[in-house]
Amino acid sequence: GVAAGFRGGRLDDLLTTYVDVQLCVPAIFVYFVGYMYAGASLFLLLATFGLLSWGPVARLVRSEVLQRREDGYVVVARSLGASDWYVARRHVLPNVTNTLVPAVFHLVAILIVAEAGVAFLGFSNVELYSWGSTIAEGLSPDRMAAHEAWWISTAPAALLAVTVVSLKLAGDGLRDALDPRGEH
């Protein structure tokens, strides 16, 4: 996102087109295809969702960089002879953290929910503990009625929700702490 937004031109077009194509490929579909050939694997899940889920964050960062590269401090740094790499690293990137940090925490929360969803559906390694598989086990008709053992699925579902909300709040708090434009 920083490279595409700051450099512009062909690099921006190339990287933006790549991200647009990547966003058209659903990660869950790629995971299921990999699952059919390689079997259940936590590595496959993390690799698939990790490689195919960063596009929205890159687009947000690019948008923020497009705004920041025209700010006065960037123009002054360039006019004083600073290299593009120095300006991007020293001036632009720290000013994009208010967008980058919450977006990354949001992405981590989405990946946790995606893993739980895949495990809930039974498409994960049964040897690994997961909130999704525990929720599915609590709702399994083989055990007992869900209302007789409600705590088996309720506790992991509540913890999953608390984890997602905590990640979102942590991202917002860290954004406020790291924002170079904010008042400390």
N, C-alpha and C positions, 0 to 999 in steps of 0.2 A: 504494500500500500504506500509506503514512504517512497520507494523507488519510482513507482508509477506516477504518483502525484507530484513529486518534486522535479523529476526529470522531464516528464511530459513527452510529447512527440510520439515517435514509433514505439518506444519502450512502454509508454502508457497504453497505447493502443494494443500492443501485444499482450501485456499482462492483464489488462482489463478484459480482453477477449477470452484469454485463458480462464479467468475467474468466472466469466459468464457461462462458458461451456461447462466448467466444473460444477456450477450451481444447477445445471440442468440434469446432472446425474445424481439420482437419489442414493445416498450412502446406504440406506437399509437394503435397497435392491442389490447393490454390489456386495454387501455383507452376506445376503442370502445366497447369491451365486457362489461366493467363496466358501460358504458353509456347505453347499452341495458337493464341492470338489475336495475341500480340505478338512471338513468337519468342524466341530465347535472348538474355538480357540479364543482365549482372551486377547492374544496378540493380534489375531485377525480382526477382532472387533475394534480394538484400539487403533490399529493401522488404517482400517477402512474409514472409520468415523473421523479419525485425526487428519487423514489426508484429504478427505472430501468435505470437511466442515469449516475450514478456515476462510472460505470465500467471503462471507458476509463481514467478517472482521476486517479483511483487507479492503473491502469497499468502503467501510466506515472510515478507516484510517486514510485512505486515498482522498476521500471527500474533505476530511479535516486538513490534510496537507495542502490540498488545493487552496483552501482558505488562508492557511498560515504562510504559504510561500510568498504572498503578496503583502504581508504585514511589514511595517516600517523597519523593525529590527532586522528582518531578513534582507531587505533591500540595502540597509546600511552595512551589514556584514559583507554582502557581496561587493558593494562599492569600495570597501576597504581592502578587497583582494582575497577574501577568504574563499577557500575551495568549496565546491558544491558539497563534497563529502563532509567537510567540517561544518558547514551551515546546516545541513540536514541532521547531522548527529548532535550538534551542540545547541541549535536554536529551534529547529522544527520538531524533532522527535520529543523533547521534553514537553513541548506545548501540545502534543497530541495525546498525552497520557490520560487526560480527562475523558477521552473517547475510547482509547485502547484498553485501559484497565477494566472498566465495567463490561466491555464487550467480551474480553477474555474470560472473566468470571461467569458471564452469562453462557458462553460457549461450554465451559466446564460443567455448568449445571445441566445444560442440554445433553451433554455426553453421558452424564450420570443417569439421567432419566432414560436416555436411549438404551443404555446397558441394562437398566432395570426392566425396560419394556421387552427387550430381546430375551432376557432371562425369564420373564413372566410367560412369554410365549413358548418357552422350552427350547429355544435355539441357542443355548449356551452350554458351556462345559458344566456338567452336573457335579463335578468334583469341587468347583469353586462356589463359595458362598456368595449370594447376591440377594439384595432386597427383593428384586423381582421374583426370583425363584421361591423365596420364603413366602411372599404374598400369594403366589400361585399354589404353593403347598397348603397354605391355610384355607384356600378356597376350593381345594380338591374335594370332589364328592366321595372319593375313596376313604377319606378319613372319617369325617362326621359332618353334619350340617354346619354351614358357615356361622349360623347364629349360636351354635353350641360352643364353638371354639373361636370366637370373634377376635380374641387377642393375638392369635397366631398371624393373622394378616394385617390387623390394625396397627400393631406396634411398628413393623417395618415400613408400612405406608406412611405413618406419622413421621418416622425418622427420615424417610426419603424427602418428605415435604419440608421438614425442618432444615435438612441439609441444603436443599435448593434455595430456600429463603435465606439461609445463612450465607450462602455464596453470593447471592444478589446483594445483601446488605454489606458484606465484606468488600465486594467490588466497589460499591458506592462510597464506603468509608475510606478505602485506599485511594480512590480517585480524589476525594477531598483532601487527603493528607499529602498526596504527591503533586497536586495541581500547582504549577509554578506561578499561576496568575492569581491564585486564591490568597486570602489574608490568613496568616498564621499567628 
